[in-house]
Amino acid sequence: MPSTVESATSPALGEHREIELPQGTLRYREAGEGEPIVFVHGFGVDSRLWDGVAARLSADARCILPDLPFASHRVPMNEDADLSPLGAAKLVADLVRALGLERVTLVGNDSGGAVSQLVAAHHPEVVERLVLTNCDSYDKFPPFPYNGLPLVAKVPGLMPAFGLSLRLRPLRWAAYRVLTNDPLPDELLRSWLAPQRDAGIRRDASKFMGGASGKLTMEAAERLREFRRPTLIAWGDADRFFKPSYAERLAADIPNARLKWIEGGKTFCPIEDPDAVAAAIGSFIREPAPAPA
């Protein structure tokens, strides 16, 4: 496991572009040509979580990195947009179609992994392959100690107060420190939190987190028992929140799934060990995919 986190931004991934979706304006970056891969980050971060992985895969694939409306995006979505977890899954499927793509390799982490499961469960026609790194699943959406966030998101005034509290470095450090082996740069953490000063961003974030529930991921797990597309579970084996047993259960329940351990990895293994995560995904997507049923 690397002892340091590499730069959180990659010039190779290009400038942000904007695309108009029914839900509003979505910013994204992309690099490379070939099989399309869409990377889904989780709550409280943006697509930079995936920069190291995407930079390594972009030599052979078209890597697409949206900044989803999960509290660290820069442009608020439409006021009436459905940004619940199911709505977010539809947003990802709408993005795939708006880019003129038929099916993509969908890669998710953390709560973005829960959204990726919902995409595969409710919009399987846009998924060529599914990759899940350490993420919410079954009845853990979100897991302890973050399971109070849906309530925070639903109570007026609590989400702004929560965002303000994370401007204090000790609380900010505590919130993110447990997700990695080594501390992430504080500059990166502050940039992830800065958009929450905007009321529109907080509104979007509250819609997503306020709808988070293990009922959704339990239902998705049942649907995924019929999901026949190739699936990779690339899982950090040192995660306190998304434990190895979750990965083993997903690999057993999804029919065409395989499990690859990321040695020493925690929740944010894509940003801490992009070499291992990219190698696992690269090997996976080089295999011919069967024709969809």
C-alpha positions as CSV (number, residue, x, y, z in Angstrom):
1,M,0.0,0.0,0.0
2,P,1.5,3.4,-0.9
3,S,2.5,5.5,2.0
4,T,1.4,8.9,0.5
5,V,-1.5,10.1,-1.6
6,E,-0.5,11.4,-5.0
7,S,-1.7,14.7,-6.4
8,A,-5.4,15.0,-6.3
9,T,-5.6,16.5,-9.8
10,S,-4.4,15.2,-13.1
11,P,-3.8,17.6,-16.1
12,A,-4.2,14.5,-18.4
13,L,-7.9,14.4,-17.6
14,G,-8.6,17.8,-19.2
15,E,-10.8,20.7,-18.4
16,H,-14.4,20.5,-17.1
17,R,-17.1,20.3,-19.7
18,E,-20.8,20.9,-19.1
19,I,-23.8,18.9,-20.3
20,E,-27.4,19.7,-20.0
21,L,-29.6,16.9,-18.5
22,P,-33.2,16.9,-17.5
23,Q,-32.0,17.4,-13.9
24,G,-29.8,20.4,-14.8
25,T,-26.2,21.2,-15.8
26,L,-23.7,18.6,-14.9
27,R,-20.0,19.2,-15.1
28,Y,-17.6,16.3,-16.1
29,R,-14.1,15.6,-17.4
30,E,-12.9,13.0,-19.7
31,A,-9.7,11.6,-21.2
32,G,-8.7,8.8,-23.6
33,E,-10.4,6.8,-26.3
34,G,-11.8,3.3,-26.4
35,E,-14.3,1.5,-24.2
36,P,-16.2,4.1,-22.1
37,I,-15.9,4.0,-18.3
38,V,-18.0,6.2,-16.1
39,F,-16.6,6.7,-12.6
40,V,-19.1,7.4,-9.8
41,H,-17.8,9.0,-6.6
42,G,-19.6,9.2,-3.3
43,F,-21.0,11.9,-0.9
44,G,-18.8,14.7,0.2
45,V,-16.2,14.3,-2.5
46,D,-16.0,14.9,-6.3
47,S,-14.5,13.1,-9.3
48,R,-10.9,13.8,-8.2
49,L,-11.3,10.7,-6.1
50,W,-10.8,8.8,-9.3
51,D,-8.1,10.9,-11.0
52,G,-5.2,8.5,-10.4
53,V,-7.2,5.5,-11.6
54,A,-8.6,7.2,-14.7
55,A,-5.2,8.6,-15.7
56,R,-3.8,5.1,-15.7
57,L,-6.7,3.7,-17.7
58,S,-7.1,6.5,-20.2
59,A,-4.4,5.1,-22.5
60,D,-6.8,2.4,-23.5
61,A,-10.2,3.6,-22.5
62,R,-12.5,6.6,-22.6
63,C,-12.7,7.7,-19.0
64,I,-15.6,9.9,-18.0
65,L,-15.6,11.6,-14.6
66,P,-18.8,13.5,-13.6
67,D,-19.0,15.7,-10.6
68,L,-22.3,14.4,-9.2
69,P,-24.6,16.4,-7.0
70,F,-23.4,14.8,-3.8
71,A,-22.4,18.0,-1.8
72,S,-19.0,18.8,-3.5
73,H,-20.3,19.8,-7.0
74,R,-19.9,23.4,-8.1
75,V,-23.1,24.1,-10.1
76,P,-26.5,23.5,-8.4
77,M,-29.0,21.3,-10.3
78,N,-32.5,22.4,-11.1
79,E,-34.6,23.2,-8.0
80,D,-37.2,20.6,-8.9
81,A,-34.7,17.9,-9.8
82,D,-35.1,14.4,-8.3
83,L,-31.7,13.9,-6.6
84,S,-32.8,11.1,-4.3
85,P,-30.6,8.0,-4.6
86,L,-33.0,6.5,-7.2
87,G,-33.0,9.9,-8.9
88,A,-29.2,10.0,-8.9
89,A,-29.2,6.5,-10.5
90,K,-31.5,7.9,-13.3
91,L,-29.2,10.9,-13.6
92,V,-26.2,8.6,-14.3
93,A,-28.2,6.7,-16.8
94,D,-29.3,9.9,-18.5
95,L,-25.7,11.0,-18.6
96,V,-24.7,7.8,-20.5
97,R,-27.5,8.4,-23.0
98,A,-26.8,12.2,-23.4
99,L,-23.2,11.3,-24.3
100,G,-24.4,9.1,-27.1
101,L,-23.3,5.9,-25.5
102,E,-25.2,2.6,-25.4
103,R,-23.5,0.8,-22.5
104,V,-20.6,1.6,-20.3
105,T,-18.4,0.1,-17.7
106,L,-19.7,1.7,-14.5
107,V,-17.3,2.1,-11.6
108,G,-18.5,3.1,-8.1
109,N,-17.1,3.9,-4.7
110,D,-18.6,4.6,-1.3
111,S,-22.2,6.0,-1.6
112,G,-21.4,6.2,-5.4
113,G,-21.2,2.4,-5.3
114,A,-24.7,2.3,-3.9
115,V,-25.8,4.5,-6.8
116,S,-24.0,2.2,-9.2
117,Q,-25.9,-0.8,-7.8
118,L,-29.2,1.2,-8.3
119,V,-28.2,1.9,-11.9
120,A,-27.5,-1.7,-12.6
121,A,-30.7,-2.7,-10.8
122,H,-33.0,-0.2,-12.4
123,H,-31.3,0.8,-15.7
124,P,-29.3,-2.3,-16.6
125,E,-29.6,-1.5,-20.3
126,V,-26.8,1.2,-19.9
127,V,-24.3,-1.1,-18.1
128,E,-21.8,-3.2,-20.0
129,R,-19.8,-4.1,-16.9
130,L,-20.1,-3.2,-13.3
131,V,-17.2,-2.5,-10.9
132,L,-17.8,-1.9,-7.2
133,T,-15.0,-0.8,-4.9
134,N,-15.6,-0.3,-1.2
135,C,-19.1,0.9,-0.9
136,D,-22.5,1.0,0.8
137,S,-24.5,-2.2,0.2
138,Y,-27.3,-4.3,1.7
139,D,-28.5,-2.6,4.9
140,K,-25.5,-0.3,5.2
141,F,-26.5,2.9,3.4
142,P,-24.9,4.8,5.0
143,P,-22.9,2.7,7.6
144,F,-22.2,3.6,11.2
145,P,-21.1,6.2,12.2
146,Y,-22.4,8.1,9.2
147,N,-25.9,6.6,9.5
148,G,-27.2,9.8,11.2
149,L,-26.6,11.9,8.1
150,P,-30.0,11.1,6.5
151,L,-31.7,12.6,9.6
152,V,-29.3,15.6,9.5
153,A,-30.3,16.1,5.8
154,K,-34.0,16.0,6.6
155,V,-34.1,18.5,9.5
156,P,-34.2,22.2,8.4
157,G,-31.0,24.0,9.4
158,L,-29.0,20.9,10.4
159,M,-27.2,20.5,7.0
160,P,-25.8,24.0,7.0
161,A,-24.7,23.6,10.6
162,F,-23.0,20.3,9.8
163,G,-21.2,21.9,6.9
164,L,-20.1,24.8,9.1
165,S,-18.7,22.4,11.7
166,L,-16.5,20.7,9.1
167,R,-14.7,24.1,8.5
168,L,-12.9,23.4,11.7
169,R,-9.8,21.4,10.9
170,P,-10.1,18.9,13.8
171,L,-13.7,17.9,12.8
172,R,-12.8,17.9,9.1
173,W,-9.8,15.7,9.8
174,A,-11.9,13.3,11.9
175,A,-14.6,13.0,9.3
176,Y,-12.3,11.9,6.5
177,R,-9.3,10.5,8.3
178,V,-10.9,7.1,9.0
179,L,-11.4,6.5,5.2
180,T,-7.7,6.2,4.3
181,N,-4.5,4.8,5.7
182,D,-2.7,8.2,5.3
183,P,-4.3,11.6,5.8
184,L,-5.5,13.3,2.6
185,P,-4.2,16.8,1.9
186,D,-6.2,19.4,3.8
187,E,-6.3,21.6,0.7
188,L,-8.3,18.8,-1.0
189,L,-10.6,18.3,1.9
190,R,-11.3,22.1,2.1
191,S,-12.1,22.2,-1.7
192,W,-14.5,19.3,-1.3
193,L,-16.3,21.2,1.5
194,A,-16.2,24.7,0.0
195,P,-19.2,24.3,-2.3
196,Q,-21.5,23.7,0.7
197,R,-21.5,27.4,1.4
198,D,-24.0,27.7,-1.5
199,A,-27.6,27.1,-0.6
200,G,-28.3,25.4,-3.9
201,I,-25.5,22.9,-3.3
202,R,-26.8,22.2,0.2
203,R,-30.3,21.7,-1.2
204,D,-29.0,19.1,-3.7
205,A,-26.9,17.3,-1.1
206,S,-29.9,17.1,1.3
207,K,-32.1,15.6,-1.4
208,F,-29.5,12.8,-1.9
209,M,-28.5,12.1,1.6
210,G,-32.1,12.5,3.0
211,G,-33.2,9.7,0.8
212,A,-30.4,7.3,1.6
213,S,-31.7,4.1,3.2
214,G,-30.7,0.5,3.5
215,K,-34.1,-0.5,2.1
216,L,-32.9,0.8,-1.3
217,T,-29.7,-1.2,-1.3
218,M,-31.4,-4.3,0.0
219,E,-33.9,-4.1,-2.9
220,A,-31.1,-3.5,-5.3
221,A,-29.3,-6.6,-4.0
222,E,-32.3,-8.6,-4.7
223,R,-32.6,-7.3,-8.3
224,L,-28.9,-7.9,-8.8
225,R,-29.4,-11.6,-8.3
226,E,-30.7,-11.4,-11.9
227,F,-28.0,-9.1,-13.2
228,R,-26.0,-11.1,-15.7
229,R,-23.4,-8.6,-16.9
230,P,-19.7,-9.1,-15.8
231,T,-19.1,-7.7,-12.4
232,L,-15.8,-7.0,-10.5
233,I,-15.7,-6.4,-6.8
234,A,-12.4,-4.7,-6.2
235,W,-12.3,-4.2,-2.5
236,G,-9.8,-2.9,0.0
237,D,-9.4,-5.6,2.7
238,A,-8.6,-3.2,5.6
239,D,-11.9,-1.2,5.6
240,R,-13.6,-0.7,9.0
241,F,-16.9,0.4,7.5
242,F,-17.3,-1.6,4.3
243,K,-16.0,-4.8,5.6
244,P,-14.5,-7.7,3.6
245,S,-17.6,-9.7,4.4
246,Y,-19.7,-7.2,2.3
247,A,-17.5,-7.8,-0.7
248,E,-17.8,-11.6,-0.3
249,R,-21.5,-11.4,0.0
250,L,-21.8,-9.2,-3.2
251,A,-19.5,-11.6,-5.1
252,A,-21.7,-14.5,-4.1
253,D,-25.0,-12.9,-4.8
254,I,-24.3,-11.3,-8.2
255,P,-24.3,-14.1,-10.7
256,N,-21.3,-13.2,-12.9
257,A,-19.2,-11.5,-10.3
258,R,-15.6,-12.0,-9.2
259,L,-13.7,-10.7,-6.2
260,K,-10.3,-9.0,-6.3
261,W,-8.8,-7.8,-3.0
262,I,-6.9,-4.5,-2.8
263,E,-4.3,-5.3,-0.2
264,G,-4.4,-3.0,2.8
265,G,-7.0,-0.8,1.2
266,K,-9.6,1.2,3.0
267,T,-12.7,3.0,1.7
268,F,-10.9,5.5,-0.5
269,C,-8.5,2.9,-2.0
270,P,-9.0,4.5,-5.5
271,I,-7.2,7.6,-4.4
272,E,-4.7,5.9,-2.1
273,D,-3.7,3.0,-4.3
274,P,-4.6,3.9,-7.9
275,D,-2.1,1.4,-9.3
276,A,-3.8,-1.6,-7.7
277,V,-7.3,-0.4,-8.5
278,A,-6.5,0.6,-12.1
279,A,-4.7,-2.8,-12.6
280,A,-7.7,-4.7,-11.4
281,I,-10.1,-2.7,-13.6
282,G,-7.8,-2.8,-16.6
283,S,-7.5,-6.5,-16.5
284,F,-11.2,-6.9,-16.1
285,I,-12.3,-4.7,-19.1
286,R,-9.8,-6.3,-21.4
287,E,-11.7,-9.6,-21.2
288,P,-14.4,-9.9,-23.9
289,A,-17.9,-9.2,-22.5
290,P,-20.7,-11.6,-23.5
291,A,-23.6,-10.3,-25.6
292,P,-26.3,-8.8,-23.3
293,A,-29.3,-11.0,-22.8
